[in-house]
């Protein structure tokens, strides 16, 4: 009874609440419907934008990897321009600058004009990346390339300064640099500080016409004497089994024929009659006939 009474009271309370608010719902029905529809639309828009952004980001990286596989600077820069200020676009520009810097380094000892042109283009790209990115890895990578481009441009002081800046990133004063780029930057900066004179000398040299001078302390290389080969040919002595043949066989005037039983010499047709054989060995027995 108590349970039934409780359910009855709850039902009356619900009916009373509906009656009290039914007039409010009727009055504001339009506003309530518009609010519900608006919430649904906002959820749909947020979901759609998120999915579109995800697919668009995947497309950027797909284009980036295709350009990297091609190894073409123009294709990489096309991706960089198309997706400007995005991480994929900046990495595409970084790869294009790296390729140009590699070409410049290879040309430094053969064609200075082309080398400086390639290094200058790479330097501009590195500077743009350093200003645009907030990605720590890309920033260090671009700064290292920038310092390297100063080296190829024969500006060792600026290169050393940039290397020092990279080595000091993320560490307190007096601490050793951290990470691969920081440690390598410090090593390159120390190397440049100790070889500044070489860069000054190399800047005055034209790689196309320069020929190193011989070292006076080095003995000139003597040609190795070539001994003429002795004449090892032998005269034609003919065959030892055929007397009288060959250009080198002497003529002694001696009969070299050897008789055999039956009087047939080795060097001619049969000339004997068999009498010598009969004399020496006797005649064969005649068959007995009846």
C-alpha atoms as a printed R data frame, in Angstrom:
    type eleno elety resid chain resno       x       y        z
1   ATOM     1    CA   UNK     A     1   0.000   0.000    0.000
2   ATOM     2    CA   UNK     A     2   2.767   2.377    0.859
3   ATOM     3    CA   UNK     A     3   4.502   1.673   -2.500
4   ATOM     4    CA   UNK     A     4   1.315   2.284   -4.486
5   ATOM     5    CA   UNK     A     5   0.708   5.473   -2.505
6   ATOM     6    CA   UNK     A     6   4.258   6.646   -3.290
7   ATOM     7    CA   UNK     A     7   3.839   6.053   -7.059
8   ATOM     8    CA   UNK     A     8   0.518   7.885   -7.026
9   ATOM     9    CA   UNK     A     9   2.072  10.925   -5.352
10  ATOM    10    CA   UNK     A    10   4.975  10.942   -7.865
11  ATOM    11    CA   UNK     A    11   2.550  10.782  -10.777
12  ATOM    12    CA   UNK     A    12   0.583  13.720   -9.398
13  ATOM    13    CA   UNK     A    13   3.790  15.720   -8.997
14  ATOM    14    CA   UNK     A    14   4.791  15.053  -12.641
15  ATOM    15    CA   UNK     A    15   1.361  16.028  -13.922
16  ATOM    16    CA   UNK     A    16   1.464  19.174  -11.855
17  ATOM    17    CA   UNK     A    17   4.943  20.105  -13.216
18  ATOM    18    CA   UNK     A    18   3.783  19.578  -16.815
19  ATOM    19    CA   UNK     A    19   0.688  21.653  -16.277
20  ATOM    20    CA   UNK     A    20   2.709  24.426  -14.719
21  ATOM    21    CA   UNK     A    21   5.297  24.520  -17.555
22  ATOM    22    CA   UNK     A    22   3.050  23.682  -20.486
23  ATOM    23    CA   UNK     A    23   2.081  27.309  -20.954
24  ATOM    24    CA   UNK     A    24   5.786  28.339  -20.918
25  ATOM    25    CA   UNK     A    25   6.635  25.688  -23.499
26  ATOM    26    CA   UNK     A    26   3.815  26.832  -25.763
27  ATOM    27    CA   UNK     A    27   4.918  30.421  -25.496
28  ATOM    28    CA   UNK     A    28   8.647  29.719  -26.217
29  ATOM    29    CA   UNK     A    29   8.334  26.679  -28.484
30  ATOM    30    CA   UNK     A    30   9.882  28.432  -31.486
31  ATOM    31    CA   UNK     A    31  12.886  29.592  -29.506
32  ATOM    32    CA   UNK     A    32  13.436  26.138  -28.057
33  ATOM    33    CA   UNK     A    33  13.300  24.469  -31.477
34  ATOM    34    CA   UNK     A    34  15.704  27.020  -32.972
35  ATOM    35    CA   UNK     A    35  18.136  26.452  -30.090
36  ATOM    36    CA   UNK     A    36  18.084  22.687  -30.517
37  ATOM    37    CA   UNK     A    37  18.598  22.946  -34.282
38  ATOM    38    CA   UNK     A    38  21.448  25.430  -33.746
39  ATOM    39    CA   UNK     A    39  23.241  23.098  -31.355
40  ATOM    40    CA   UNK     A    40  22.949  20.258  -33.862
41  ATOM    41    CA   UNK     A    41  24.330  22.446  -36.657
42  ATOM    42    CA   UNK     A    42  27.277  23.583  -34.550
43  ATOM    43    CA   UNK     A    43  28.183  19.976  -33.734
44  ATOM    44    CA   UNK     A    44  27.950  19.038  -37.425
45  ATOM    45    CA   UNK     A    45  30.112  21.983  -38.527
46  ATOM    46    CA   UNK     A    46  32.812  21.286  -35.944
47  ATOM    47    CA   UNK     A    47  32.914  17.619  -36.914
48  ATOM    48    CA   UNK     A    48  33.091  18.428  -40.634
49  ATOM    49    CA   UNK     A    49  35.847  21.004  -40.239
50  ATOM    50    CA   UNK     A    50  37.869  18.604  -38.137
51  ATOM    51    CA   UNK     A    51  37.563  15.847  -40.721
52  ATOM    52    CA   UNK     A    52  38.368  18.233  -43.571
53  ATOM    53    CA   UNK     A    53  41.422  19.536  -41.736
54  ATOM    54    CA   UNK     A    54  42.649  16.020  -41.131
55  ATOM    55    CA   UNK     A    55  42.251  14.998  -44.772
56  ATOM    56    CA   UNK     A    56  43.767  18.289  -45.973
57  ATOM    57    CA   UNK     A    57  46.792  17.767  -43.714
58  ATOM    58    CA   UNK     A    58  47.264  14.255  -45.082
59  ATOM    59    CA   UNK     A    59  47.158  15.655  -48.614
60  ATOM    60    CA   UNK     A    60  49.908  18.177  -47.771
61  ATOM    61    CA   UNK     A    61  52.234  15.458  -46.514
62  ATOM    62    CA   UNK     A    62  51.484  13.189  -49.462
63  ATOM    63    CA   UNK     A    63  52.524  15.965  -51.833
64  ATOM    64    CA   UNK     A    64  55.614  16.621  -49.703
65  ATOM    65    CA   UNK     A    65  56.785  12.992  -49.829
66  ATOM    66    CA   UNK     A    66  56.205  12.792  -53.571
67  ATOM    67    CA   UNK     A    67  58.337  15.906  -54.063
68  ATOM    68    CA   UNK     A    68  61.078  14.537  -51.796
69  ATOM    69    CA   UNK     A    69  61.162  11.283  -53.777
70  ATOM    70    CA   UNK     A    70  61.587  13.235  -57.005
71  ATOM    71    CA   UNK     A    71  64.573  15.170  -55.625
72  ATOM    72    CA   UNK     A    72  63.580  18.153  -57.781
73  ATOM    73    CA   UNK     A    73  64.025  21.616  -56.260
74  ATOM    74    CA   UNK     A    74  61.266  23.108  -58.408
75  ATOM    75    CA   UNK     A    75  58.719  20.504  -57.318
76  ATOM    76    CA   UNK     A    76  59.645  20.960  -53.656
77  ATOM    77    CA   UNK     A    77  59.266  24.724  -53.895
78  ATOM    78    CA   UNK     A    78  55.886  24.274  -55.588
79  ATOM    79    CA   UNK     A    79  54.717  22.351  -52.516
80  ATOM    80    CA   UNK     A    80  56.227  25.046  -50.274
81  ATOM    81    CA   UNK     A    81  54.335  27.807  -52.097
82  ATOM    82    CA   UNK     A    82  51.094  25.839  -52.238
83  ATOM    83    CA   UNK     A    83  51.148  25.078  -48.505
84  ATOM    84    CA   UNK     A    84  52.884  28.196  -47.279
85  ATOM    85    CA   UNK     A    85  53.339  28.579  -43.506
86  ATOM    86    CA   UNK     A    86  52.293  24.976  -42.865
87  ATOM    87    CA   UNK     A    87  54.736  22.470  -41.418
88  ATOM    88    CA   UNK     A    88  54.689  20.364  -44.595
89  ATOM    89    CA   UNK     A    89  55.344  23.437  -46.737
90  ATOM    90    CA   UNK     A    90  58.250  24.598  -44.571
91  ATOM    91    CA   UNK     A    91  59.829  21.144  -44.624
92  ATOM    92    CA   UNK     A    92  59.527  21.115  -48.403
93  ATOM    93    CA   UNK     A    93  61.411  24.429  -48.522
94  ATOM    94    CA   UNK     A    94  64.010  23.003  -46.133
95  ATOM    95    CA   UNK     A    95  64.627  20.021  -48.402
96  ATOM    96    CA   UNK     A    96  64.930  22.272  -51.456
97  ATOM    97    CA   UNK     A    97  67.518  24.406  -49.635
98  ATOM    98    CA   UNK     A    98  69.458  21.297  -48.571
99  ATOM    99    CA   UNK     A    99  69.678  20.086  -52.179
100 ATOM   100    CA   UNK     A   100  70.903  23.469  -53.378
101 ATOM   101    CA   UNK     A   101  73.481  23.653  -50.585
102 ATOM   102    CA   UNK     A   102  74.773  20.193  -51.503
103 ATOM   103    CA   UNK     A   103  75.166  21.286  -55.127
104 ATOM   104    CA   UNK     A   104  76.976  24.425  -54.023
105 ATOM   105    CA   UNK     A   105  79.418  22.450  -51.883
106 ATOM   106    CA   UNK     A   106  80.218  20.160  -54.799
107 ATOM   107    CA   UNK     A   107  80.863  23.104  -57.119
108 ATOM   108    CA   UNK     A   108  83.019  25.068  -54.656
109 ATOM   109    CA   UNK     A   109  86.273  23.552  -55.932
110 ATOM   110    CA   UNK     A   110  85.311  23.582  -59.623
111 ATOM   111    CA   UNK     A   111  82.998  26.489  -60.487
112 ATOM   112    CA   UNK     A   112  82.894  29.288  -57.931
113 ATOM   113    CA   UNK     A   113  80.305  31.414  -59.724
114 ATOM   114    CA   UNK     A   114  77.751  28.594  -59.850
115 ATOM   115    CA   UNK     A   115  78.614  27.580  -56.297
116 ATOM   116    CA   UNK     A   116  77.975  31.063  -54.905
117 ATOM   117    CA   UNK     A   117  74.688  31.309  -56.812
118 ATOM   118    CA   UNK     A   118  73.368  28.013  -55.411
119 ATOM   119    CA   UNK     A   119  74.576  28.819  -51.884
120 ATOM   120    CA   UNK     A   120  72.954  32.266  -51.974
121 ATOM   121    CA   UNK     A   121  69.594  30.786  -52.998
122 ATOM   122    CA   UNK     A   122  69.806  28.190  -50.229
123 ATOM   123    CA   UNK     A   123  70.724  30.872  -47.675
124 ATOM   124    CA   UNK     A   124  67.588  32.878  -48.508
125 ATOM   125    CA   UNK     A   125  65.383  29.824  -48.032
126 ATOM   126    CA   UNK     A   126  66.966  29.009  -44.661
127 ATOM   127    CA   UNK     A   127  66.424  32.568  -43.442
128 ATOM   128    CA   UNK     A   128  62.734  32.450  -44.389
129 ATOM   129    CA   UNK     A   129  62.268  29.169  -42.531
130 ATOM   130    CA   UNK     A   130  63.957  30.483  -39.381
131 ATOM   131    CA   UNK     A   131  61.544  33.434  -39.325
132 ATOM   132    CA   UNK     A   132  58.392  31.402  -40.053
133 ATOM   133    CA   UNK     A   133  58.701  28.226  -37.995
134 ATOM   134    CA   UNK     A   134  58.101  27.537  -34.333
135 ATOM   135    CA   UNK     A   135  59.012  23.858  -34.634
136 ATOM   136    CA   UNK     A   136  62.205  23.257  -32.579
137 ATOM   137    CA   UNK     A   137  63.603  20.539  -34.853
138 ATOM   138    CA   UNK     A   138  62.985  22.446  -38.071
139 ATOM   139    CA   UNK     A   139  64.376  25.638  -36.540
140 ATOM   140    CA   UNK     A   140  67.660  23.931  -35.600
141 ATOM   141    CA   UNK     A   141  67.879  22.224  -38.958
142 ATOM   142    CA   UNK     A   142  67.387  25.496  -40.822
143 ATOM   143    CA   UNK     A   143  69.878  27.339  -38.611
144 ATOM   144    CA   UNK     A   144  72.505  24.670  -39.228
145 ATOM   145    CA   UNK     A   145  71.924  24.940  -42.987
146 ATOM   146    CA   UNK     A   146  72.191  28.712  -42.766
147 ATOM   147    CA   UNK     A   147  75.593  28.467  -41.062
148 ATOM   148    CA   UNK     A   148  76.748  25.945  -43.654
149 ATOM   149    CA   UNK     A   149  75.675  28.236  -46.484
150 ATOM   150    CA   UNK     A   150  77.808  31.030  -44.990
151 ATOM   151    CA   UNK     A   151  80.770  28.652  -45.151
152 ATOM   152    CA   UNK     A   152  80.243  27.983  -48.854
153 ATOM   153    CA   UNK     A   153  79.781  31.723  -49.420
154 ATOM   154    CA   UNK     A   154  83.289  32.133  -47.926
155 ATOM   155    CA   UNK     A   155  82.070  34.135  -44.935
156 ATOM   156    CA   UNK     A   156  83.622  32.129  -42.088
157 ATOM   157    CA   UNK     A   157  83.021  34.777  -39.404
158 ATOM   158    CA   UNK     A   158  79.284  34.860  -40.047
159 ATOM   159    CA   UNK     A   159  79.252  31.074  -40.240
160 ATOM   160    CA   UNK     A   160  81.021  30.759  -36.889
161 ATOM   161    CA   UNK     A   161  78.608  33.242  -35.315
162 ATOM   162    CA   UNK     A   162  75.601  31.262  -36.556
163 ATOM   163    CA   UNK     A   163  77.089  27.998  -35.354
164 ATOM   164    CA   UNK     A   164  77.654  29.511  -31.891
165 ATOM   165    CA   UNK     A   165  74.034  30.660  -31.818
166 ATOM   166    CA   UNK     A   166  72.836  27.141  -32.616
167 ATOM   167    CA   UNK     A   167  75.151  25.556  -30.044
168 ATOM   168    CA   UNK     A   168  73.783  27.858  -27.323
169 ATOM   169    CA   UNK     A   169  70.125  27.032  -27.988
170 ATOM   170    CA   UNK     A   170  68.428  25.306  -25.049
171 ATOM   171    CA   UNK     A   171  71.441  25.422  -22.696
172 ATOM   172    CA   UNK     A   172  72.566  27.752  -19.960
173 ATOM   173    CA   UNK     A   173  75.725  29.769  -20.262
174 ATOM   174    CA   UNK     A   174  78.816  27.655  -19.694
175 ATOM   175    CA   UNK     A   175  77.049  24.346  -20.348
176 ATOM   176    CA   UNK     A   176  77.951  21.983  -23.145
177 ATOM   177    CA   UNK     A   177  75.596  22.001  -26.138
178 ATOM   178    CA   UNK     A   178  72.881  19.380  -26.272
179 ATOM   179    CA   UNK     A   179  71.639  17.316  -29.162
180 ATOM   180    CA   UNK     A   180  73.215  16.361  -32.461
181 ATOM   181    CA   UNK     A   181  72.916  19.779  -34.070
182 ATOM   182    CA   UNK     A   182  74.260  21.605  -31.015
183 ATOM   183    CA   UNK     A   183  77.345  19.395  -30.683
184 ATOM   184    CA   UNK     A   184  78.135  19.480  -34.394
185 ATOM   185    CA   UNK     A   185  77.637  23.253  -34.470
186 ATOM   186    CA   UNK     A   186  80.210  23.712  -31.698
187 ATOM   187    CA   UNK     A   187  82.679  21.468  -33.518
188 ATOM   188    CA   UNK     A   188  82.293  23.412  -36.754
189 ATOM   189    CA   UNK     A   189  82.591  26.750  -34.952
190 ATOM   190    CA   UNK     A   190  85.870  25.681  -33.337
191 ATOM   191    CA   UNK     A   191  87.158  24.437  -36.692
192 ATOM   192    CA   UNK     A   192  86.391  27.748  -38.386
193 ATOM   193    CA   UNK     A   193  88.063  29.704  -35.604
194 ATOM   194    CA   UNK     A   194  91.285  27.756  -36.191
195 ATOM   195    CA   UNK     A   195  91.211  27.877  -40.012
196 ATOM   196    CA   UNK     A   196  90.148  31.433  -40.768
197 ATOM   197    CA   UNK     A   197  93.333  32.050  -42.805
198 ATOM   198    CA   UNK     A   198  92.583  29.198  -45.183
199 ATOM   199    CA   UNK     A   199  89.203  30.683  -46.112
200 ATOM   200    CA   UNK     A   200  90.875  34.052  -46.713
201 ATOM   201    CA   UNK     A   201  93.398  32.387  -49.033
202 ATOM   202    CA   UNK     A   202  90.817  30.264  -50.848
203 ATOM   203    CA   UNK     A   203  88.724  33.341  -51.532
204 ATOM   204    CA   UNK     A   204  91.567  34.737  -53.672
205 ATOM   205    CA   UNK     A   205  91.940  31.549  -55.726
206 ATOM   206    CA   UNK     A   206  90.125  30.739  -58.960
207 ATOM   207    CA   UNK     A   207  89.382  27.002  -58.849
208 ATOM   208    CA   UNK     A   208  89.224  26.790  -62.647
209 ATOM   209    CA   UNK     A   209  92.797  27.996  -63.201
210 ATOM   210    CA   UNK     A   210  94.569  27.179  -59.943
211 ATOM   211    CA   UNK     A   211  97.305  24.556  -60.063
212 ATOM   212    CA   UNK     A   212  99.169  23.651  -56.865
213 ATOM   213    CA   UNK     A   213 102.906  24.427  -56.835
214 ATOM   214    CA   UNK     A   214 105.323  21.520  -56.321
215 ATOM   215    CA   UNK     A   215 106.697  21.114  -52.828
216 ATOM   216    CA   UNK     A   216 110.442  21.882  -52.853
217 ATOM   217    CA   UNK     A   217 110.984  19.436  -49.984
218 ATOM   218    CA   UNK     A   218 109.597  16.571  -52.014
219 ATOM   219    CA   UNK     A   219 112.011  14.714  -54.312
220 ATOM   220    CA   UNK     A   220 110.853  14.589  -57.921
221 ATOM   221    CA   UNK     A   221 109.626  11.238  -58.964
222 ATOM   222    CA   UNK     A   222 112.195   9.368  -61.066
223 ATOM   223    CA   UNK     A   223 111.018   7.301  -64.011
224 ATOM   224    CA   UNK     A   224 111.435   3.594  -63.471
225 ATOM   225    CA   UNK     A   225 114.133   2.196  -65.862
226 ATOM   226    CA   UNK     A   226 112.768  -0.238  -68.392
227 ATOM   227    CA   UNK     A   227 115.151  -3.073  -69.383
228 ATOM   228    CA   UNK     A   228 114.716  -4.245  -72.981
229 ATOM   229    CA   UNK     A   229 113.463  -7.783  -73.276
230 ATOM   230    CA   UNK     A   230 116.025 -10.311  -74.617
231 ATOM   231    CA   UNK     A   231 115.446 -12.126  -77.885
232 ATOM   232    CA   UNK     A   232 114.274 -15.585  -76.846
233 ATOM   233    CA   UNK     A   233 113.389 -16.926  -80.314
234 ATOM   234    CA   UNK     A   234 115.153 -20.155  -81.412
235 ATOM   235    CA   UNK     A   235 116.166 -21.197  -84.938
236 ATOM   236    CA   UNK     A   236 114.089 -23.827  -86.705
237 ATOM   237    CA   UNK     A   237 116.075 -27.034  -86.137
238 ATOM   238    CA   UNK     A   238 113.534 -29.288  -87.795
239 ATOM   239    CA   UNK     A   239 112.054 -32.490  -86.417
240 ATOM   240    CA   UNK     A   240 114.438 -34.829  -84.543
241 ATOM   241    CA   UNK     A   241 112.588 -37.814  -86.061
242 ATOM   242    CA   UNK     A   242 112.716 -36.691  -89.677
243 ATOM   243    CA   UNK     A   243 116.331 -36.136  -90.730
244 ATOM   244    CA   UNK     A   244 116.975 -33.609  -93.386
245 ATOM   245    CA   UNK     A   245 113.998 -31.348  -92.485
246 ATOM   246    CA   UNK     A   246 114.089 -27.791  -91.250
247 ATOM   247    CA   UNK     A   247 116.210 -24.810  -92.206
248 ATOM   248    CA   UNK     A   248 118.652 -25.479  -89.391
249 ATOM   249    CA   UNK     A   249 119.551 -29.096  -90.263
250 ATOM   250    CA   UNK     A   250 123.200 -29.392  -91.417
251 ATOM   251    CA   UNK     A   251 124.027 -31.351  -94.551
252 ATOM   252    CA   UNK     A   252 126.691 -33.954  -93.518
253 ATOM   253    CA   UNK     A   253 126.558 -36.100  -96.680
254 ATOM   254    CA   UNK     A   254 125.886 -39.249  -94.612
255 ATOM   255    CA   UNK     A   255 123.157 -41.707  -95.601
256 ATOM   256    CA   UNK     A   256 120.751 -41.678  -92.700
257 ATOM   257    CA   UNK     A   257 118.490 -44.447  -93.987
258 ATOM   258    CA   UNK     A   258 118.160 -47.415  -91.670
259 ATOM   259    CA   UNK     A   259 117.585 -50.828  -93.260
260 ATOM   260    CA   UNK     A   260 114.959 -53.105  -91.790
261 ATOM   261    CA   UNK     A   261 114.271 -56.734  -92.420
262 ATOM   262    CA   UNK     A   262 113.062 -57.083  -95.991
263 ATOM   263    CA   UNK     A   263 115.304 -54.256  -97.146
264 ATOM   264    CA   UNK     A   264 112.696 -51.448  -96.700
265 ATOM   265    CA   UNK     A   265 114.391 -48.169  -95.711
266 ATOM   266    CA   UNK     A   266 112.641 -45.702  -93.405
267 ATOM   267    CA   UNK     A   267 112.787 -42.821  -95.864
268 ATOM   268    CA   UNK     A   268 111.741 -44.500  -99.093
269 ATOM   269    CA   UNK     A   269 109.710 -47.227 -100.770
270 ATOM   270    CA   UNK     A   270 110.634 -50.892 -100.459
271 ATOM   271    CA   UNK     A   271 113.799 -51.640 -102.407
272 ATOM   272    CA   UNK     A   272 114.875 -55.031 -100.989
273 ATOM   273    CA   UNK     A   273 114.027 -58.499 -102.387
274 ATOM   274    CA   UNK     A   274 114.024 -60.363  -99.144
275 ATOM   275    CA   UNK     A   275 117.317 -62.168  -99.829
276 ATOM   276    CA   UNK     A   276 119.048 -60.570  -96.864
277 ATOM   277    CA   UNK     A   277 116.296 -61.818  -94.569
278 ATOM   278    CA   UNK     A   278 116.594 -65.359  -95.997
279 ATOM   279    CA   UNK     A   279 120.349 -65.312  -95.616
280 ATOM   280    CA   UNK     A   280 120.228 -64.155  -91.985
281 ATOM   281    CA   UNK     A   281 117.200 -66.034  -90.729
282 ATOM   282    CA   UNK     A   282 116.849 -68.883  -93.231
283 ATOM   283    CA   UNK     A   283 114.042 -69.744  -95.569
284 ATOM   284    CA   UNK     A   284 110.567 -70.498  -94.314
285 ATOM   285    CA   UNK     A   285 109.469 -74.082  -94.404
286 ATOM   286    CA   UNK     A   286 107.344 -75.112  -97.326
287 ATOM   287    CA   UNK     A   287 104.006 -76.667  -96.647
288 ATOM   288    CA   UNK     A   288 103.824 -80.454  -97.070
289 ATOM   289    CA   UNK     A   289 101.555 -81.580  -99.851
290 ATOM   290    CA   UNK     A   290 100.380 -85.093 -100.572
